[in-house]
Amino acid sequence: MSEKLLIHQSGPFQGTVTVNGAKNAALPLMAACLLTDEPSILDNIPRVTDVLTMVEILRRLGAAVTFEGHRLTVTPAGFTGTVAPYDLVSRMRASICVLGPLLARHGKAHVSMPGGCVIGPRPIDLHLKGLAALGATFSIEHGYVVGTADRLRGGRLLLSGAFGSSVLATANVMMAATLAEGTTLIEHAACEPEVIDLAHALVAMGARIEGQGGPVIRIDGVERLHGARHRIIADRIEAGTLMLATAIAGGEVTLEGAQPEHLGAVLDKLAEASVSVEKLNGMLRVKREGPLRGVEVTTLPFPGFPTDLQAPMMALMTIAQGVSVLTEQVYPERFMHISELNRMGASITREGSSAVVKGVARLSGAPVAASDLRASAALILAGLAAENQTELAGVEHLERGYQNLEQQLGRVGAKIRRLSEAEQYK
């Protein structure tokens, strides 16, 4: 039996919250530290379980890692490991991003095949396609991806998949290409801020990269990289979740550290829903006083509306006036939260890759269970607007990507309490 969260109707919110560093930026950056023998320092790292899992993977590979506060130091000198084992990779699909650095440094890698995910299949074919274009060869043996490369060489490759570009595949190829011989051109590269952040860190380590943030990235390989210090960007998904929480509870909240240039599509949809967002110097002020209006949302790769905010946005739309339609173009099966929101009195029907949400006057608290990371956030948001108590199980999903979300929301007026395992037995 794991911990639970007890959520009560809350609002209007009032106050200031600081946005943590981006988990989705931190993970490939940690893997990038393996590209040099020298120590690297990463600042603003969130203390979430996915980051802790990556720490263990780096240590298992032989790197020395210290994690104090929000500063992480990786010293890979002498690391000789090439195996990322199943017991760690099975916890977190992003572990695959060590594949490129291992091939670049050691010419071989044994990385467990990532496990299935409740939000739908997320194959690694683009990772293998991209690295193969640099000269790596792959086989699948006993559940592991086994890669070898005598010498990586630059090439021209297209990283286009059925649902668009891939952030992690772009990161994997970009990292490997920094130490490849010659020039690599990645076409249809992911344009997400996390890719840009990784490129900036690699350049600080001595890499030669151009075009990051656009669909074509050029990497001129170098002989070696050196250590560097880098501060990761703020978590745009956490910022979006906090904005949506303010919108569902009402009131006014200032987000410190939020980067509006990473949230354009979210700001547009909040404006359509009658939520005002004011851009300040290094801050965003979110305010909602009147009723919410239903909107149409389609998730897309950046700069489109992020798939990781589809579930929290759906929670908001459950109490908006009119009908909303949310279409999932990145992970079409990412709708496990629908049944739990309906248990709370929402009116949501799925039609293929879309969900039709008819706004209701009120939600009702109920026992619910999170199926994945972003679904957990959606259910917390719904609980903020629901009469009576909502009891959320599956808190371990939340902790994969949000650092103390209930405490952040509590600072501005949310009524959320963590129930320990011992308390549940009383």
KEZABA-480874 format. One record per residue: residue in three letters; x, y, z of N, C-alpha, C, CB in turn. Coordinates in steps of 0.05 Angstrom, whole numbers, plus 5000, padded with zeros to 4 digits. Glycine has a CB too. Layout:
AlaXYZXYZXYZXYZ
...
***
This chain:
Met501749765000500050005000501850255000498150005025
Ser501450434980503050674978501650904991503850734949
Glu502951134992501751375003499551474985503951595007
Lys497751634997495551754982495452044987492851614990
Leu494052194970493552474974490552514979494552644951
Leu489952674999487152755005486853044996486452725035
Ile485053084977484753354964481953454970485253334934
His481753704978479153824984478754074966478953915014
Gln476254134961475654364944477154614955472554414944
Ser478454754937480154974946479855214928483154884946
Gly480655444938480655684922478855904935479655624894
Pro479156144925480956224904483856234913480156494892
Phe485756164895488556164902489656454904490156014881
Gln491756484919493056744921495956704930491556934941
Gly497856824916500656804925502556754902500856574944
Thr504956664909507156634891508356354893509356844895
Val509056234870510255964870512655974851508155754860
Thr514755834859517155824842517155554826519755844859
Val517655574800517655344783520355204785517055424753
Asn520354944788522754784790524054744762522254514803
Gly526454634763527854564738526454344723530754484743
Ala527054324697525554144679526653864680525754254650
Lys524953684689525753404690526453294662523453234702
Asn524853374642525353274615527853384602522953334598
Ala528953604613531453714605533753584620531554014608
Ala533253524646535353414663536353144654534353404692
Leu534552964646535352694641537352664618532852524635
Pro536852774594538952754573541452904580537852854547
Leu541153124595543553274604545353104622542753534618
Met544052944639545652774657547052564640543752634677
Ala545752454620547052254602549352384587545052134583
Ala549052644579551152784564553652804580550153054556
Cys553552804606555952824622557852584618555152834652
Leu556852364606558552134600560352184576556751894596
Leu559952394561561452444537564252554542559952634520
Thr564952604567567552714574568552564599567453014579
Asp571252584603572352474627572352674650575252384622
Glu571852924643572053134663569353174678572853404650
Pro569453274703566953314718565253534705567653404747
Ser562653494706560653694698558753754720559153604672
Ile557853994722556054084743553454174731557254304761
Leu551154064740548554144730547054274753546953904719
Asp546154514749544554664770541654664763545654944773
Asn539954704784537054724781535854454774536354934760
Ile537054234783536053964778533753904798538253754780
Pro531453824789529253754807529753494821526553744792
Arg528853474846529153224861526653064858529753284892
Val526552924835524252744829525352464824522752854804
Thr523652264825524551994824525851924797522351804830
Asp524952044775526251984749529152074749524752124726
Val529752304762532452394764534052204782532552684775
Leu532852114804534351934821534851664807532651884847
Thr533051574790533551334775535951374756531051254759
Met536051604743538251654725540951674740537751914709
Val540851784764543251784781544251504785542651914809
Glu542451314791543251034795544350914770540850874806
Ile543150984747544150874722547050974717542350954698
Leu547551224721550251334717552251204736550251634721
Arg551351154761553151024780553650734772551951034809
Arg551550604762551850324754553850304730549150204746
Leu553950514714555850514692558650584700554850714671
Gly558950664726561650724736562351014741563650614718
Ala560451194735560951474740560451544770559051654722
Ala561951734780561451834807559552064805564151924820
Val557452054822555352254821554752354850552752144809
Thr554752614853553752734878551452914872556052894892
Phe549452914890546953064886546353204912544552874877
Glu546953464913546553624937544653854931549253724948
Gly542453864945540454064939539454034911541654354943
His539954234894539054214866541554214848537154444859
Arg543854154859546354144843547253864841548554324856
Leu547753784816548653504811551353514797546553354793
Thr553253364808555953354796556453074787558053444817
Val557253054761557852784750560852784742556052734724
Thr562252584753565052544747565352274734566852574773
Pro565552264707565552004694568351894689564152034668
Ala570452024699573151934694573451644700575252104710
Gly574351484681574751204685572351034684576051164712
Phe569951144677567650974676567950784653565051144672
Thr567350534658567750324637565250164631569950134646
Gly563150214646560650054643559350114616558750114665
Thr558149914605556649944580553849824582558149804557
Val553049734606550449604609548549774626550849324622
Ala546349854615544149984629542049764635542950224613
Pro541849664659540349424665537349464666541349294690
Tyr535949234663533049234662531849344688532048944658
Asp532949284711531649364736531549664738533149254759
Leu533249814724533150104725531650214700535950214726
Val532350114676531050214652528050174652532350094627
Ser527249954665524349884665522750094681523949614677
Arg524050244698522650454713522150704697524350524738
Met523750754676523751014663524650984634525451214678
Arg522951034616523651004587525951194579521151064570
Ala526151424592528251614584531051514588527851874599
Ser531351284602533951164606535251104579533750904622
Ile533751074558534851014532536751224522532550974511
Cys536751464534538451674525541351634532537551944536
Val542051424546544851354551546051204527545251194576
Leu544351114508545250954486547251104468542850874469
Gly546651354461548451514444551151564457547051774437
Pro551151664482553751714495555451464498553251834522
Leu554251234505555750994508557050914481553950764518
Leu555550934459556750864433558951054426554550864412
Ala558551314432560551514425563151474441559451794430
Arg562951394467565251374484566551104482564551434512
His564950884482566050614484565750454459564750474507
Gly564050544441563650384417561850144420566250294406
Lys560650124444558749904449556849984471560249644456
Ala554549864471552549924492550649684494551050184485
His549849624518547749424524545649574541548849174539
Val543449644528541349804542538749644541540950084529
Ser537649594564535149434564532949574548534149404593
Met531449414534529149524519527249654539527649304503
Pro526449904535524550034553521949884554524050324545
Gly520749874578518249734581515949874569517749684611
Gly513549744569511149864559510250094577508949664557
Cys508350254566507450484581504450504578508850744571
Val503050584599500150594598499150814580499050634626
Ile500851004572499851214554500151124525501351474558
Gly500950874520501150774493503950704485500050974473
Pro504350564464507050474456508750714448506850274433
Arg511350704456513150914449515750774439513751114473
Pro515750684414518050524405520550694403517350414377
Ile522850544401525450674400526650654372527350554420
Asp524950614352525950574325527450814315523750504306
Leu526551054322527951294312530751324325526351544318
His531051234350533651234362535551054346533451144392
Leu534650814340536350624326536950714298535050344327
Lys534850824285535150924257537251144256532451024246
Gly537051334275538951554275541751474281538051764295
Leu542151304301544851214308546051034287544851084335
Ala544250874274545250704252546350874229542950524242
Ala545151114224546051284203548851394209544151524199
Leu549651384234552351464242554351224242552351594270
Gly553350994235555150764233554850544254557850854234
Ala552950584272552450374293550850144281551050494318
Thr551249904292549649674285548349574310551349454271
Phe545949464307544349384330543249104327542149584335
Ser542848974350541348724351539848724377543248474349
Ile537848554379536248524404536948254415533148554399
Glu538148254439538948004451537947984480541947964450
His536347794486535347744513534147994526537647644531
Gly532648144509531248384519532948634520530248324546
Tyr535348624510537148854509537648944481539748784524
Val537949204477538949314453541949304454537949614448
Val543249154436546149134436547149294412547048834435
Gly548649504418549649674397552749664396548749964401
Thr553849674372556749684369557349894347557849404361
Ala559750014350560650204330563650234333559250484333
Asp565150154312568050184313568750474313569350044288
Arg567450634297567950924297565451054285570450994279
Leu564151234301561851374290562651584270560251504313
Arg561151594248561751794227559251954221562851654202
Gly559652204217557352384211555852294186558352664208
Gly553352374186551652304163549152484163550752014164
Arg547652454142545152604139542852414145544852734111
Leu541052484163538952304171536352444176539752144195
Leu534152304173531452414176530252274201529752364151
Leu529652434221528452324246525452384246529752454271
Ser524052274227521152314224519652054231520352414196
Gly517852074250516251834258513351874252516651784287
Ala511751674259508851674253507451904266507551414261
Phe508451994289507152214304509052454306506252114331
Gly510752494287512452724287515252664296511252944304
Ser516652874304519452844313519552724341520953114312
Ser521952644349522352524376524452674391523152224373
Val523752774414525552934431527952764439524153044455
Leu527452524450529652364460531352244438528552134477
Ala530152184415531752084392533552304382529851974370
Thr532452544380534152774372536452814392532453034371
Ala535852794417537952824438540052614435536652824466
Asn539152364432541052134430542952174406539451874427
Val541852234383543552264359545352514362541752294334
Met544252724372545852974375548252924394544153204386
Met547752774416549952724434552052544421548952584459
Ala551252334407553152154394554652304373551651914382
Ala553352484358554652614336556752814344552552764320
Thr556752904369558753094378561552974377558153184407
Leu561752714380564352584379564752414354564752404404
Ala562852434335563152284310565052434291560352244296
Glu566152284273567952394253566352534231569852184240
Gly566952784226565552934205563053074214564752744183
Thr561253134195558853294200556353134199558753524179
Thr554553184218551953054219549753264215551552904246
Leu547853204198545453364194543053204203545253464164
Ile541653304224539153174233536853334221538953164264
Glu535353204203533053334191530553234206532853264161
His528553414207526053364222526753324252524453124211
Ala528653474261529453464289527253584307532153614294
Ala527153484331525253594351526153884357525153424377
Cys524154064361524754344365524254424394523054514347
Glu523754234412522954294439525154444454522254034454
Pro524354614474526354754490528354574504524854914511
Glu527554324510529354144523531654064504527953894532
Val531154054478533253994459535154234457532053934431
Ile534054474456535754714456537454724480533954964454
Asp536354664503537854674528540254474528536054614552
Leu539654234517541754034515543954134496540653764505
Ala543154254474545154354455546954574467543754464430
His545654744483547254954497549254834516545355144512
Ala548454624530550354494549552554364534548854294566
Leu551954224512553954094496555954294484552753924473
Val554954524475556754734464558654824486555154964453
Ala557554854511559254934533561354734539557454984558
Met560854474531562854264535564854244512561353994538
Gly564454414492566254414469565154314443568654264476
Ala562654234443561354134418560954364398558753994424
Arg560654294373560054484352557354424340562254484329
Ile555354574348552554524341551254774331550954404365
Glu549754754309548254984299545454894292549655104274
Gly543555074293540755024284538854914305540854834262
Gln539854874330538054774351535654954354539554744377
Gly533354834357530854994358529455004332531355264368
Gly530754914311529654894284529554604275531155064264
Pro528354554251528054274242530554144231525954274221
Val532654304227535154184218537454264237535854274188
Ile538754074248540954124267543554024254540553994295
Arg545654184255548254114244550154074267549354324224
Ile551553844267553553794287556153724273552653554306
Asp558253874279560953814269562453674291562454074259
Gly563153424286564453264307567153374316564852984297
Val567753334341570353414353571753174365569953644374
Glu574353204371575852984382575052914410578753044381
Arg574553124426573853074454572153304465576353034472
Leu570753254486569253464500570453494528566253384502
His569853714541570853764568568453814586572854004568
Gly569053824612566953874631565854154629567953814659
Ala563554204640562354474639560354494662560954524612
Arg559454734667557354784686554954904671558354984709
His552554804678550254894663547854894681549754694638
Arg546155094678543655114694541355044675543255404706
Ile539854844682537654754665535254944666536754474672
Ile533754934645531355114642529255034662530255104614
Ala527355224666525055164683523254964669523455424689
Asp521754814685519954604675517354724664519354394697
Arg517154734637514754854625512254694631515154874595
Ile512554424635510154264642509254314670510853964638
Glu511154344689510354424716509154694716512854414734
Ala510254884701509155154700506255144689510855334683
Gly505954994667503254964656501254834675503354804631
Thr502154634690500454514710499654704732501854264723
Leu501454874741500855074762498955284751503455204772
Met499255354726497355544713494555424712498355634686
Leu494455174703491855044701490555004728492054784686
Ala492154954749491154924776489855184785493354834795
Thr491255414779490155674786487555724771492155894781
Ala487455644746485155684730482755534741485655604701
Ile483255284750480955124760480055204788481754824760
Ala481855314804481155394831480255684832483455354850
Gly481055844812480556134812482656274828477756184823
Gly482556544826484456704841486656814824485556544864
Glu488856884838491157004824493756894835491057314826
Val495456794818498056674827500256774808497956364827
Thr502556844820504956924805506856684805506257174818
Leu507756614781509756394778512456514773508856204754
Glu514256464791517056564788518656364772518356614816
Gly520156454753521956284737520656164712522856064754
Ala518056194709516756094685517656234660513656114688
Gln518056094638519056214614516856214593521556054603
Pro515556454588513256464571513856374542512156744570
Glu516356404533516956324505516756024502519756414498
His516655874524516355584522513355504525517955454544
Leu511555694528508855624535506755764518508355704564
Gly507655844494505856004477503155874471507156064451
Ala503155624464500555484457498855464482501155214445
Val500055424505498455404530497255674537500255304553
Leu498855884534497756154540495456224522499956364537
Asp495656144496493456194478490856054486494256104449
Lys491055804494488655654501487555744528489355354503
Leu489255834546488155944571486656204565490456004591
Ala487656364547486256614540483556554528487956784520
Glu483456344511480856264499478956164521481256044478
Ala480056054542478355944564477656154584479755714578
Ser478356414579477656644597479456654621474856624605
Val481956564618483956584639486056784630485256304646
Ser486656994646488557194638491357114648487757474648
Val493357154632496157114639497757354631497256854626
Glu499057474651500657714647503557644648499957934668
Lys505057724627507957664626509457894641508957644597
Leu510957814661512558004676515457934672511757984706
Asn517258074685520158034683520857774697521758274694
Gly521157554682521857294693519657164709524157334712
Met517157264705514857154719512457154701514357314745
Leu510456994709507856994697505757034719507356734680
Arg503757204714501557234733499057124721501257534742
Val497856934734495456794724493156874741495856484725
Lys490856944727488557034742485956934728488457344743
Arg484156824745481556744735479456824755481556434729
Glu477556984745475357084763472656984753475357384764
Gly472156994728469556924717469356624710468857094694
Pro467156554696466856264688468856194666464056214678
Leu469455934665471255834644469655764618472655574653
Arg470955794596469655724570470955484558469755964551
Gly469455314545470555074532472255154508468354894524
Val474254984502476055044480476654784464478755164490
Glu477754814441478754584426481754584427477754594396
Val482954354434485854324437486754084421486554304467
Thr488954114407490253894393493153894402490053924362
Thr494053664413496853644421498653604397497253414442
Leu500953734397502853724375505653754386502253934354
Pro507753674371510453744380510754044382512553624360
Phe512754124397513254414401513654554374515754454419
Pro512454784370511154964390508154924395511655244382
Gly507154694388504354634392503754584421503554394376
Phe501254524427500354474455501654204464497254464457
Pro502954204487504453964495502653734504506354034518
Thr503353494495501853254503501853224533502953004489
Asp504053304546504253264575502253444591507053324585
Leu500953634578498953794591496153734582499554094586
Gln495853524565493153454556491353374579493353234535
Ala492353194597490653104619489953324638492152874634
Pro491853494647491053714665489153914651493553874673
Met489453954624487654124610484854004609488654184581
Met484753744607482053614607480753644634482453314601
Ala482253634655481053684682479853964683483253654704
Leu481254154673480154434673477654444657482254624661
Met477554314634475154334616472754194627475854214589
Thr473154024647470753884659468754074671471653674680
Ile469754314680467954504693467554754676468954574721
Ala468454754651468154984633465454974620470454984611
Gln464455214613461855234600462055134571460855514601
Gly460054974563460054874535461454614531461155084517
Val462254564506463454314499466354364490461954174476
Ser468154204500470954214493471753964478472854254517
Val473653984460474753744446477753754448473853744415
Leu478853534459481753504461482653274444482553464491
Thr484353334424485253134405488253084411484853234376
Glu488852824414491652744420493052644395491652524442
Gln494952804385496352744361499152634366496552984343
Val500052624391502752534398502552244408504052714419
Tyr500852194428500451924439497451864439501651894468
Pro496351764417493451744414492051574435492851624387
Glu493551414450492351254471492551384499493650974472
Arg493251624500493751764526491151864538495851994523
Phe489351684545486751764555485951604580484651734533
Met487851484594487151314617485751474639489651184628
His486151734639484951904660481951954656486452164662
Ile480951894632478151964627476251814647477351884598
Ser476651564651474851404668474951514697475551104667
Glu477251594706477451694734476151964736480451704742
Leu476452144716475152404717472052364716476052574693
Asn471152164701468252114700467252014726467651914677
Arg468951864741468151774768467652014786470351594780
Met468852244780468452484796466152654786471052644797
Gly464652554767462352704757462752844731461452894777
Ala465052814719465552944693463952794671468552934686
Ser463652934648462152814626464052814602459552974620
Ile465552594599467552574578467152314562470452584590
Thr467052344536466952104519469252114499464252094503
Arg470351874494472551854475471551784448474551654485
Glu472651914428471951854400474651834385470152074388
Gly475751594383478251554370480551684386478151654341
Ser481951864372484152004385483252274397486352054364
Ser480652304400479552554412477852484436477952714392
Ala477652684454475852664477474052904476477452654504
Val471452854479469453064479468553104508466952994461
Val468853344518468353414546466053604547470853534560
Lys463853524559461553704564461853814593458853554560
Gly462154074595462554194621460154144640462954494618
Val460854094665458754044685458854264706459153764699
Ala456754294721456654514741458454454765453754544751
Arg458854204771460554144794461653864792459054174821
Leu463953814804465053544806464653454835468153544799
Ser464853194838464453074865466852904872461852894865
Gly467952954895470352804905469852504906471152904932
Ala471852344900471552054899474351934902470251964873
Pro474451674910477051534909477851484880476851264924
Val480251574872481151544845484051444846480951814829
Ala485051344823487751234821489151344797487750924821
Ala491551444800493151544778494351314762495351734788
Ser494151334735495251124718498051204708493451084694
Asp498651464709501251554699501851834710501351564668
Leu504151934703505052194715503152424710507752264703
Arg502352474686500752704680497852664688500852784651
Ala496852414688494252354698493952414728493452054693
Ser496152374743496052434771495652734775498652344785
Ala496952904759496553194762493653264755498553344744
Ala492553144734489853204726487853144748489153044701
Leu488252924762486352844783486653024808486852554791
Ile489053124813489353324834487853574827492353384839
Leu488153664802486753914794483753874796487553984765
Ala482753644787479853594789478953604818479153324777
Gly480653494836479953494865479753774876482053334880
Leu481253964865481154234875478454364869483354404862
Ala477054264849474454374842472154194850474354414812
Ala472653974864470553784871469553814899471653494867
Glu466953784902465653784928466553534944462553794926
Asn466853574970467753354987470653274981465853114985
Gln471453044991474252964990474852784967474952825016
Thr477152834954478152654933480552514945478952814907
Glu480652244942482852084952484351974929481851854971
Leu486852064925488451984902490451774910489852224890
Ala490251544897492251334900494151344876490951044902
Gly496451214878498351214856500151464857496951204830
Val500751564881502351804884505151774873502451894914
Glu506051524872508751474862509051574833509451174864
His506851574817506951674790507551974791504351614775
Leu506152114808506552404811509452474817504752514833
Glu510652324834513352384844515552334822514052224868
Arg514852204801516752164779517452434766515551984757
Gly515652624765516252864750515553124764514852854725
Tyr514153124787513553364801514853364828510453404804
Gln516253574835517553594861515653734880520253734859
Asn514553584899512853704920510553874909514553874939
Leu509153764890506953924877504853994898505653764855
Glu504253814916502153884936503054114954501453644953
Gln505654124960506654344976506654614961509554284986
Gln507354604935507254844919504354954918508254784890
Leu502454774913499654864912498754954939497954644901
Gly499654824960498954894987499755184994500154705007
Arg501955274983502855544989500955764979505655594977
Val499355694959497555894948494555834956497855904918
Gly494155634973491455594983490155324978489755794972
Ala491655134966490454874962490254714988492054714941
Lys488154564991487854395014488454105007484854425026
Ile490954035010491853765003493553655026493553764976
Arg492953405033494453275054495352995045492753245080
Arg497852935051499052675045498352485067502152695041
Leu497352245060496652045079498651815077493751935073
Ser500151775098502251565098500951285098504151605122
Glu502651095093501750815093500750745122503950625084
Ala502250835142501550775170498850885177503650875189
Glu498251135167495651265174493351115160495751555165
Gln493850995137491750855123490850605138492550785095
Tyr492650495154491950245169490450305194494450095175
Lys490350555203489050615228486050595225489750905238
***
